[in-house]
Amino acid sequence: MSTETAETAETAGDPVVEELRALLGARLSTSDSVREQHGHDESYHPTHPPDAVAFAESTEQVAEIVKVCARHRRPVIPFGTGTSLEGQVAALHGGISIDMGRMNQVLEVNAEDLDCQVQAGVTRKQLNTHLRDTGLFFPIDPGADASLGGMAATRASGTNAVRYGTMRENVLGLTVVLADGRVIHTGGRARKSAAGYDLTRLFVGSEGTLGVITEVRLRLYGIPEATSAAVCAFDDLEGAINAVILTIQSGIPVSRIEFLDEVQMDALNRYSKMNFAVLPTLFFEFHGTERGVAEQAEAVGEIAKEFGGGDFRWESKPEERNKLWQARHDSYYAALALRPGSKGWATDVCVPISKLAECILETKRDIEESKLLAPIVGHVGDGNFHLCFIIDPDDADEMARTEALNERMVMRALALGGTCTGEHGIGTGKMQFLLAEHGEAVSVMRALKLALDPDNLMNPGKILRI
Amino acid sequence: MSTETAETAETAGDPVVEELRALLGARLSTSDSVREQHGHDESYHPTHPPDAVAFAESTEQVAEIVKVCARHRRPVIPFGTGTSLEGQVAALHGGISIDMGRMNQVLEVNAEDLDCQVQAGVTRKQLNTHLRDTGLFFPIDPGADASLGGMAATRASGTNAVRYGTMRENVLGLTVVLADGRVIHTGGRARKSAAGYDLTRLFVGSEGTLGVITEVRLRLYGIPEATSAAVCAFDDLEGAINAVILTIQSGIPVSRIEFLDEVQMDALNRYSKMNFAVLPTLFFEFHGTERGVAEQAEAVGEIAKEFGGGDFRWESKPEERNKLWQARHDSYYAALALRPGSKGWATDVCVPISKLAECILETKRDIEESKLLAPIVGHVGDGNFHLCFIIDPDDADEMARTEALNERMVMRALALGGTCTGEHGIGTGKMQFLLAEHGEAVSVMRALKLALDPDNLMNPGKILRI
């Protein structure tokens, strides 16, 4: 790395940077471009570069870095792949970004117990590549090829969660560096345990505010005997959503059931060179035995027909399925491409499945009235959907309308018994809604934060105001 | 109630009792028999009666009781049905036992979303009776007809956990009275959420040490189209356990797969008037479509045969299945009946499935060498098994040998990557093993405890030494 000598004016003479450089040498960067890159995620939230970026190579090194920061009361911001969507990696109060990208070793695969342990920087695709000869896979798929540490930290879920659960259900244990540099191991390899407080679940979803996750123990699954995927367009949005609701209520164990509205389908056709009907559409995937998959597909086909769905377009070959899901995962970029030079403001909510049609239909009406460009996509089997506002952040009026519409949608979801975010997390973007959703319980979250991080150094300014 | 006037000498003039009596009238009891009954669970742990027992009828009332106790720094011990197994309800330092038995309302059933909300005193059987016309059921079944609040507090699991998970996976949210009497609501009705710290999972398994759970929101399931159960005896223990391991590793979605050793089968034949072979035995249950259940049964039958299993004895009628599972659930009482006047010391560990044979076989050898009477039963699909030492607590030598054998088993489980308790919890009985299992992480548990209960009033002396 050539960054060692590219020290910026602001950090010259910074004692934290000097101590860390002594520790890390070239693995500490203060170059403007590296700092800028680590100061933002994929969202519209403004960039806040850290004072320096430390490229850690082991848990012990992370602990050393955190200890230096603790001594100087300097914030610590963990960085995985930077694919979060609520500003989770921004260094709001300066500090040291710890880039986990070099902690990319798969430490252990226990095929007979369906578990593995990875360093936090291993990405989900890297893990699945590593597993390819074992007959096992890790199903959680938030779209981006995120790091597993980052996915644990943000309680990620995505398209497969309807069947396999989220990171909450699939993390068995963690190695965490605490705010004072101590290292703890949570959870374990047993499938269940009643031994003490569930620290694993406390750190999953804590967005780096309670400590730095350096290793993750995960549950694995056998690759299903049969997999098939299908696309089905509907006459209208209501029909598509009602088909989802009945599918879930019928207990059909679909592996993926994704909704894309006609705006998103148009964007996807253009961006991914597809030729789908520009209509509200569901993407399905079925896992199981040959017979089970056929049973599921038949049952879902009947439900779809009942609600105005057209014929299923089947994607049976693995490469066609991959193309389909890649197109789905590229939704965000496809939406951005609808308006060159724009930024995306992605937001998500999640409601009980019986409230999904009401929540989406009212939100769709809001969008139409607002004249904003905001395709809807969603992991609708969980009751989870996303808007992606395609905006010009310099247009104050557009930003104000976006903010108002987002707030209306979140408050609607809460009124329907839902949550202000199904999977993107709170970050800096949804702090006001956390209080609306959890009320007095937020004071308990604050007490826990202060118990583990009394100086508010671990990713400060995220989730909670301290 | 006639307890109002039965005040004991110790509590006369106790200001806490006086304040609570003003609040609760006859719903506060200081009678010796009520206090004694609330001072112990079903385990061998000694009785520690509380100063008084408060029969709460609402969350608000629990909050009032806790506030009185907080003001006087008097311990609070939540009491469900008293069926815990590690001394969780004993009032080690005196205090007020809050009996949740009258908070027995099912508050809400949302059939279309497969969730419900109950007061903490509702038992699992009561809930399932309430649900009988909805086509839904709540699967978690620890054997005892425990309260759902108590099951949440101890992270209960039991026979169905291999398919449906434990209370960890099936509690969607909680109402909790904190140590200072504030009331919080955790979680919600959405299937997933990334909104802040996972307080639900923190309170699940906290054994009353962080607050009093007063309401529980639970996940429900559709009653399977088909259910069948079978019993299969094996030539030897090793064969039975290896059949379990291969069943789980093959991904066959059995709903129950329970092991009972020949000592337990003998006890069960005597106690429940059954006529099973006195051999290591597996009890199975299969849930699914007619076709799915047949597929599962066939696959498991082949595996059993491979490992020396005999023919399957099928129990297809619901009443026969109930009789079978009742016999399984009565294992503890059946074992006690082997030695009239004895007490049971039930202990459990859980290991990765690949280590189950090793752990059970070595433990069996230990038992045989020790000359102790200790049948083995287990929810072996999870890698979880139990010993029930049938002991005379007044025989110091027997108690010492029991303690030594228990410790050897726990340390063996930990060495194999397991946990010191799969489902009974820490209570007072396994505090020393919590540290062996979790090391430095226990200090984090302690910090959380002190953050939420700085005066150590919530069920003190359980899980952690403060």
HADDOCK unambig.tbl for C-alpha pairs under 7 A between the chains (distance, minus, plus):
assign (segid A and resid 112 and name CA) (segid B and resid 249 and name CA) 6.32 0.50 0.50
assign (segid A and resid 112 and name CA) (segid B and resid 354 and name CA) 6.15 0.50 0.50
assign (segid A and resid 113 and name CA) (segid B and resid 352 and name CA) 6.20 0.50 0.50
assign (segid A and resid 113 and name CA) (segid B and resid 353 and name CA) 5.98 0.50 0.50
assign (segid A and resid 113 and name CA) (segid B and resid 354 and name CA) 6.05 0.50 0.50
assign (segid A and resid 154 and name CA) (segid B and resid 194 and name CA) 6.85 0.50 0.50
assign (segid A and resid 155 and name CA) (segid B and resid 194 and name CA) 5.89 0.50 0.50
assign (segid A and resid 184 and name CA) (segid B and resid 440 and name CA) 5.78 0.50 0.50
assign (segid A and resid 184 and name CA) (segid B and resid 441 and name CA) 5.18 0.50 0.50
assign (segid A and resid 185 and name CA) (segid B and resid 438 and name CA) 6.93 0.50 0.50
assign (segid A and resid 185 and name CA) (segid B and resid 441 and name CA) 6.39 0.50 0.50
assign (segid A and resid 186 and name CA) (segid B and resid 438 and name CA) 6.92 0.50 0.50
assign (segid A and resid 186 and name CA) (segid B and resid 441 and name CA) 6.66 0.50 0.50
assign (segid A and resid 188 and name CA) (segid B and resid 417 and name CA) 6.89 0.50 0.50
assign (segid A and resid 188 and name CA) (segid B and resid 418 and name CA) 6.86 0.50 0.50
assign (segid A and resid 189 and name CA) (segid B and resid 352 and name CA) 5.93 0.50 0.50
assign (segid A and resid 189 and name CA) (segid B and resid 417 and name CA) 5.77 0.50 0.50
assign (segid A and resid 189 and name CA) (segid B and resid 418 and name CA) 6.10 0.50 0.50
assign (segid A and resid 190 and name CA) (segid B and resid 350 and name CA) 5.88 0.50 0.50
assign (segid A and resid 190 and name CA) (segid B and resid 351 and name CA) 4.88 0.50 0.50
assign (segid A and resid 190 and name CA) (segid B and resid 352 and name CA) 4.85 0.50 0.50
assign (segid A and resid 190 and name CA) (segid B and resid 417 and name CA) 6.89 0.50 0.50
assign (segid A and resid 190 and name CA) (segid B and resid 418 and name CA) 4.96 0.50 0.50
assign (segid A and resid 190 and name CA) (segid B and resid 419 and name CA) 6.28 0.50 0.50
assign (segid A and resid 191 and name CA) (segid B and resid 352 and name CA) 6.78 0.50 0.50
assign (segid A and resid 191 and name CA) (segid B and resid 382 and name CA) 5.92 0.50 0.50
assign (segid A and resid 192 and name CA) (segid B and resid 422 and name CA) 5.56 0.50 0.50
assign (segid A and resid 193 and name CA) (segid B and resid 419 and name CA) 6.08 0.50 0.50
assign (segid A and resid 193 and name CA) (segid B and resid 421 and name CA) 5.78 0.50 0.50
assign (segid A and resid 193 and name CA) (segid B and resid 422 and name CA) 4.10 0.50 0.50
assign (segid A and resid 193 and name CA) (segid B and resid 423 and name CA) 6.04 0.50 0.50
assign (segid A and resid 194 and name CA) (segid B and resid 154 and name CA) 6.84 0.50 0.50
assign (segid A and resid 194 and name CA) (segid B and resid 155 and name CA) 5.88 0.50 0.50
assign (segid A and resid 194 and name CA) (segid B and resid 205 and name CA) 6.27 0.50 0.50
assign (segid A and resid 194 and name CA) (segid B and resid 421 and name CA) 5.58 0.50 0.50
assign (segid A and resid 194 and name CA) (segid B and resid 422 and name CA) 5.27 0.50 0.50
assign (segid A and resid 194 and name CA) (segid B and resid 423 and name CA) 4.88 0.50 0.50
assign (segid A and resid 194 and name CA) (segid B and resid 424 and name CA) 6.42 0.50 0.50
assign (segid A and resid 194 and name CA) (segid B and resid 425 and name CA) 4.57 0.50 0.50
assign (segid A and resid 195 and name CA) (segid B and resid 420 and name CA) 6.69 0.50 0.50
assign (segid A and resid 195 and name CA) (segid B and resid 421 and name CA) 5.79 0.50 0.50
assign (segid A and resid 195 and name CA) (segid B and resid 425 and name CA) 5.56 0.50 0.50
assign (segid A and resid 195 and name CA) (segid B and resid 426 and name CA) 5.76 0.50 0.50
assign (segid A and resid 195 and name CA) (segid B and resid 434 and name CA) 6.37 0.50 0.50
assign (segid A and resid 196 and name CA) (segid B and resid 205 and name CA) 6.67 0.50 0.50
assign (segid A and resid 196 and name CA) (segid B and resid 206 and name CA) 6.58 0.50 0.50
assign (segid A and resid 196 and name CA) (segid B and resid 426 and name CA) 6.62 0.50 0.50
assign (segid A and resid 196 and name CA) (segid B and resid 463 and name CA) 6.26 0.50 0.50
assign (segid A and resid 197 and name CA) (segid B and resid 202 and name CA) 6.01 0.50 0.50
assign (segid A and resid 197 and name CA) (segid B and resid 205 and name CA) 6.25 0.50 0.50
assign (segid A and resid 197 and name CA) (segid B and resid 206 and name CA) 5.72 0.50 0.50
assign (segid A and resid 197 and name CA) (segid B and resid 445 and name CA) 6.29 0.50 0.50
assign (segid A and resid 198 and name CA) (segid B and resid 201 and name CA) 6.33 0.50 0.50
assign (segid A and resid 198 and name CA) (segid B and resid 202 and name CA) 5.54 0.50 0.50
assign (segid A and resid 201 and name CA) (segid B and resid 198 and name CA) 6.30 0.50 0.50
assign (segid A and resid 201 and name CA) (segid B and resid 201 and name CA) 6.30 0.50 0.50
assign (segid A and resid 202 and name CA) (segid B and resid 197 and name CA) 6.00 0.50 0.50
assign (segid A and resid 202 and name CA) (segid B and resid 198 and name CA) 5.55 0.50 0.50
assign (segid A and resid 202 and name CA) (segid B and resid 202 and name CA) 6.65 0.50 0.50
assign (segid A and resid 205 and name CA) (segid B and resid 194 and name CA) 6.29 0.50 0.50
assign (segid A and resid 205 and name CA) (segid B and resid 196 and name CA) 6.67 0.50 0.50
assign (segid A and resid 205 and name CA) (segid B and resid 197 and name CA) 6.25 0.50 0.50
assign (segid A and resid 206 and name CA) (segid B and resid 196 and name CA) 6.57 0.50 0.50
assign (segid A and resid 206 and name CA) (segid B and resid 197 and name CA) 5.71 0.50 0.50
assign (segid A and resid 249 and name CA) (segid B and resid 112 and name CA) 6.33 0.50 0.50
assign (segid A and resid 350 and name CA) (segid B and resid 190 and name CA) 5.89 0.50 0.50
assign (segid A and resid 351 and name CA) (segid B and resid 190 and name CA) 4.89 0.50 0.50
assign (segid A and resid 352 and name CA) (segid B and resid 113 and name CA) 6.19 0.50 0.50
assign (segid A and resid 352 and name CA) (segid B and resid 189 and name CA) 5.93 0.50 0.50
assign (segid A and resid 352 and name CA) (segid B and resid 190 and name CA) 4.86 0.50 0.50
assign (segid A and resid 352 and name CA) (segid B and resid 191 and name CA) 6.78 0.50 0.50
assign (segid A and resid 353 and name CA) (segid B and resid 113 and name CA) 5.97 0.50 0.50
assign (segid A and resid 354 and name CA) (segid B and resid 112 and name CA) 6.16 0.50 0.50
assign (segid A and resid 354 and name CA) (segid B and resid 113 and name CA) 6.06 0.50 0.50
assign (segid A and resid 382 and name CA) (segid B and resid 191 and name CA) 5.93 0.50 0.50
assign (segid A and resid 417 and name CA) (segid B and resid 188 and name CA) 6.90 0.50 0.50
assign (segid A and resid 417 and name CA) (segid B and resid 189 and name CA) 5.79 0.50 0.50
assign (segid A and resid 417 and name CA) (segid B and resid 190 and name CA) 6.89 0.50 0.50
assign (segid A and resid 418 and name CA) (segid B and resid 188 and name CA) 6.87 0.50 0.50
assign (segid A and resid 418 and name CA) (segid B and resid 189 and name CA) 6.10 0.50 0.50
assign (segid A and resid 418 and name CA) (segid B and resid 190 and name CA) 4.95 0.50 0.50
assign (segid A and resid 419 and name CA) (segid B and resid 190 and name CA) 6.27 0.50 0.50
assign (segid A and resid 419 and name CA) (segid B and resid 193 and name CA) 6.08 0.50 0.50
assign (segid A and resid 420 and name CA) (segid B and resid 195 and name CA) 6.69 0.50 0.50
assign (segid A and resid 421 and name CA) (segid B and resid 193 and name CA) 5.79 0.50 0.50
assign (segid A and resid 421 and name CA) (segid B and resid 194 and name CA) 5.57 0.50 0.50
assign (segid A and resid 421 and name CA) (segid B and resid 195 and name CA) 5.80 0.50 0.50
assign (segid A and resid 422 and name CA) (segid B and resid 192 and name CA) 5.56 0.50 0.50
assign (segid A and resid 422 and name CA) (segid B and resid 193 and name CA) 4.11 0.50 0.50
assign (segid A and resid 422 and name CA) (segid B and resid 194 and name CA) 5.27 0.50 0.50
assign (segid A and resid 423 and name CA) (segid B and resid 193 and name CA) 6.03 0.50 0.50
assign (segid A and resid 423 and name CA) (segid B and resid 194 and name CA) 4.88 0.50 0.50
assign (segid A and resid 424 and name CA) (segid B and resid 194 and name CA) 6.41 0.50 0.50
assign (segid A and resid 425 and name CA) (segid B and resid 194 and name CA) 4.56 0.50 0.50
assign (segid A and resid 425 and name CA) (segid B and resid 195 and name CA) 5.56 0.50 0.50
assign (segid A and resid 426 and name CA) (segid B and resid 195 and name CA) 5.77 0.50 0.50
assign (segid A and resid 426 and name CA) (segid B and resid 196 and name CA) 6.62 0.50 0.50
assign (segid A and resid 434 and name CA) (segid B and resid 195 and name CA) 6.37 0.50 0.50
assign (segid A and resid 438 and name CA) (segid B and resid 185 and name CA) 6.93 0.50 0.50
assign (segid A and resid 438 and name CA) (segid B and resid 186 and name CA) 6.93 0.50 0.50
assign (segid A and resid 440 and name CA) (segid B and resid 184 and name CA) 5.79 0.50 0.50
assign (segid A and resid 441 and name CA) (segid B and resid 184 and name CA) 5.18 0.50 0.50
assign (segid A and resid 441 and name CA) (segid B and resid 185 and name CA) 6.38 0.50 0.50
assign (segid A and resid 441 and name CA) (segid B and resid 186 and name CA) 6.66 0.50 0.50
assign (segid A and resid 445 and name CA) (segid B and resid 197 and name CA) 6.29 0.50 0.50
assign (segid A and resid 447 and name CA) (segid B and resid 451 and name CA) 5.99 0.50 0.50
assign (segid A and resid 448 and name CA) (segid B and resid 448 and name CA) 6.04 0.50 0.50
assign (segid A and resid 448 and name CA) (segid B and resid 451 and name CA) 6.40 0.50 0.50
assign (segid A and resid 451 and name CA) (segid B and resid 447 and name CA) 5.99 0.50 0.50
assign (segid A and resid 451 and name CA) (segid B and resid 448 and name CA) 6.40 0.50 0.50
assign (segid A and resid 451 and name CA) (segid B and resid 451 and name CA) 5.91 0.50 0.50
assign (segid A and resid 463 and name CA) (segid B and resid 196 and name CA) 6.25 0.50 0.50
